[in-house]
Structures are given as structure tokens and as C-alpha cells.
Amino acid sequence: MRLFLGCLLFLAAGVAPAATLVVDTGDGARKLTTEALLARPDVRDIQVRGDVSYHHDAHYRAIPLKALLDGVPADAHLQFVALDGFTAEVPASLVLDGHGAEAWLAIEPEGAPWPALGTGKPSAGPFYLVWLHPDAGHVGPEQWPYQVASIRVLASPAARFPAMQPAASLPANAPARHGFALFQRNCISCHTLNGQGDAKLGPDLNIPHNPTEYLRDAMFRTLVRNPQDLRHWPQAKMPGFDSKVLSDADLDDLVAYLKHMAGRKASH
């Protein structure tokens, strides 16, 4: 009873419990609180130029993400899961050696929340993966997950989801193979394919129908570049991918992958 009353008083005072980040690098899950992370000796004040989520320069208290990944090999794969179920897939090599790009875990202080991401939206906290010099590592906008709840080391999406893979008979330099790599980088956070994947936000891109089966190439490109130019829907969540993120050649290869997979539907 005393504990129960204490919790009621704690909440009535308007003080939220400390946020907790779960990190599992393969040796069991660790739970790291906001307080513990901000007390680390490697915490720094950083300025992020052109923050992807806030669309302006931003300042954070943050720690270098690789400091939480001791023992993780460069060929491993990281999955970031957000509070709303959004998942982001990031190769560990990009964090451990981004060729100049630096991955930082920004930490929202208790009692000093960051600004809301928009009207009626929460902030990017409690934990947010931000980058310094992202262009050096070709870091895409889908690799800035916010509201992060957990970080896990997993096998790559290609290994976890074999039904997404193009045919083994395709040559190594086939456009569809490069398109599959682009799909993993830019699309897998929101979309499943052939019923496989961890995404929960967008529709499956192959069953029952692949978008290349009902959209002309020009219309599909419009959808990718700016979804609102195809269908005006104020509640739409899909971002546009400009040529800095996805070049015209990349978009051609993504189309090649989806067309190839339209002939490789999983049974359902």
C-alpha cells in the first residue's frame, strides 16, 4: 500500500518516471536509464546541422553510439525500435566507422523535454539517433530513428527475411540486386514485402499487389519523390525521397527490384 500511494504521489506531482533504453548486443539485454546515460563521462554537448526530424540546427546532450556497442563486429546489423513500433535498420559498420559520419545517441533530459515534432505530436525523445557529418557516410533520413526504445544486434534483413531476396540466379551487378539494397535502406522501416519484415506502418509492397503492377513508372516515381503529388492526404506519413537521398539511377534500380519481386510473390 505504501508503494502504491508513493507512485500516486509521484505521478500527481507531474514527474514522469525516468525513460529506459534497452540495448541487446547479444549477451543479454541491458536497461539504461536517462539518468545513467547523462552521468556517463563521455556525454557531450553537440550541435547537429540540418536535423532531419526538426528541419533546423539543434543542440543535444549525447553520447557516441559506438560506446554502447563494445564487442559488436562491423559486419553486424543494428535494429532500432521506436515507441510506436517503427523500426530502423542500420549496418553496424556505419556506426563503428562511418568514414567521417558520427552516430550519436541524443538523450532528452528529464524535466526539460525537447520541442514537439509538430502539432499534436510528441518530441523526438527520450532517445534519438542523430548524426554529425552524415553526408560522409551517405546516411539516409530513415537512419535517424527517434523515440528509440531499444537497440538490438540482429542478422541482416536479407538473412532474416529470405522471401524479400531477389532470385539467386541474378548476376551480382543486376539492377534489382542494388534495388534490394536500397529497399533495405529506405523502405524496410515502414513496409514489409512478401509478408516478411518487422515494419508496422505501411502496406506490404508485394502482396496482394506490387505497386509497379498498378502504377505506371512515372506515377510510382512521383509517389516516391513526393507522395502528396500523387494523392493529397493530410494524414499521410510517408516522406518524400529527393534526389540527394535517392538518385534517379537509384530509383530506377528500386523499380527494377520491385518489378522483379512482382514475379516472386509469396503464397498467401
C-alpha positions, -999 to 999 in steps of 0.1 A, spaced: 0 0 0 28 24 8 44 18 -26 11 23 -43 5 56 -26 40 67 -33 35 60 -70 3 80 -70 20 110 -53 49 107 -78 25 109 -108 3 136 -92 34 157 -88 38 157 -126 71 139 -125 74 112 -151 94 80 -144 129 81 -160 130 67 -195 148 35 -201 167 23 -232 171 -14 -238 204 -24 -255 210 -60 -265 242 -67 -283 239 -105 -280 250 -110 -244 216 -102 -228 196 -71 -226 208 -41 -206 185 -14 -194 200 21 -194 181 50 -178 182 86 -188 199 95 -156 226 68 -160 233 78 -196 236 115 -188 260 107 -160 285 89 -183 319 106 -187 316 105 -225 284 126 -226 289 157 -247 270 188 -260 267 185 -297 253 207 -325 235 189 -353 234 208 -386 201 203 -405 185 179 -381 163 155 -402 134 154 -378 133 191 -367 144 205 -400 168 230 -384 200 230 -365 197 215 -330 217 211 -298 217 179 -277 234 162 -248 245 129 -264 270 100 -262 288 84 -291 266 54 -300 296 31 -306 304 34 -269 274 12 -263 285 -14 -288 316 -29 -273 323 -62 -289 299 -57 -318 316 -67 -351 315 -44 -381 295 -69 -402 267 -70 -376 234 -53 -381 215 -29 -357 178 -26 -353 163 4 -336 127 0 -324 107 31 -316 80 35 -290 53 35 -318 68 3 -334 87 20 -361 119 0 -369 151 13 -384 179 -9 -398 214 4 -397 246 -16 -405 269 -16 -375 298 -7 -398 282 27 -404 282 34 -366 316 19 -359 333 35 -389 311 58 -409 341 72 -429 336 106 -412 299 103 -403 295 101 -365 265 84 -348 254 99 -315 226 89 -291 209 121 -281 192 119 -246 162 140 -237 168 153 -201 141 147 -175 121 178 -168 133 196 -200 116 179 -229 126 187 -265 101 206 -287 72 187 -303 78 174 -338 46 191 -349 11 200 -338 -3 172 -317 30 152 -319 55 142 -292 91 152 -291 119 131 -306 128 118 -272 135 101 -250 163 88 -272 172 98 -307 199 86 -331 215 118 -347 245 122 -370 273 146 -374 287 148 -409 260 124 -423 269 130 -459 304 114 -453 287 81 -447 257 85 -471 234 84 -441 197 84 -452 168 100 -435 154 67 -424 186 61 -404 177 89 -379 152 70 -357 136 90 -329 117 79 -298 140 49 -296 130 23 -271 155 -4 -279 186 -12 -299 193 -48 -309 221 -66 -328 204 -89 -353 212 -107 -386 208 -86 -417 173 -82 -432 185 -103 -462 192 -132 -438 162 -127 -416 137 -123 -444 146 -147 -473 113 -140 -491 125 -105 -498 156 -116 -516 158 -115 -554 164 -147 -573 198 -162 -567 203 -166 -604 205 -128 -609 241 -116 -616 258 -97 -589 256 -64 -608 219 -67 -617 199 -35 -611 174 -55 -590 202 -65 -566 212 -29 -560 175 -21 -557 172 -47 -529 200 -29 -510 181 4 -515 149 -12 -503 166 -23 -471 180 11 -465 150 33 -474 118 12 -473 120 -16 -448 114 7 -419 78 11 -429 70 -17 -454 70 -54 -454 75 -74 -486 60 -109 -492 47 -107 -457 82 -106 -442 97 -78 -421 92 -60 -388 75 -29 -401 41 -19 -389 34 15 -405 29 9 -442 14 -17 -465 32 -48 -479 48 -39 -512 42 -73 -530 11 -90 -517 -16 -89 -527 -3 -64 -553 31 -48 -560 28 -10 -567 45 -15 -601 15 -36 -611 -10 -7 -607 11 24 -611 29 35 -643 66 41 -638 61 79 -639 34 77 -612 55 55 -590 84 79 -592 60 107 -583 49 87 -552 85 82 -541 96 117 -547 66 134 -530 36 113 -521 14 143 -518 19 150 -555 1 117 -562 -25 116 -535 -32 146 -514 -38 132 -479 -30 154 -449 -27 124 -426 -2 106 -448 30 96 -430 52 86 -460 81 110 -465 94 120 -499 128 109 -511 146 137 -531 175 131 -554 200 138 -526 187 107 -508 177 86 -538 193 95 -571 174 89 -604 196 59 -611 189 46 -576 152 50 -582 155 31 -615 171 2 -596 145 3 -569 118 0 -596 138 -29 -611 138 -47 -578 100 -43 -572 92 -54 -608 114 -84 -603 97 -93 -570 63 -89 -586 71 -122 -602 82 -138 -569 51 -134 -548 49 -155 -516 19 -177 -513 -8 -161 -491 
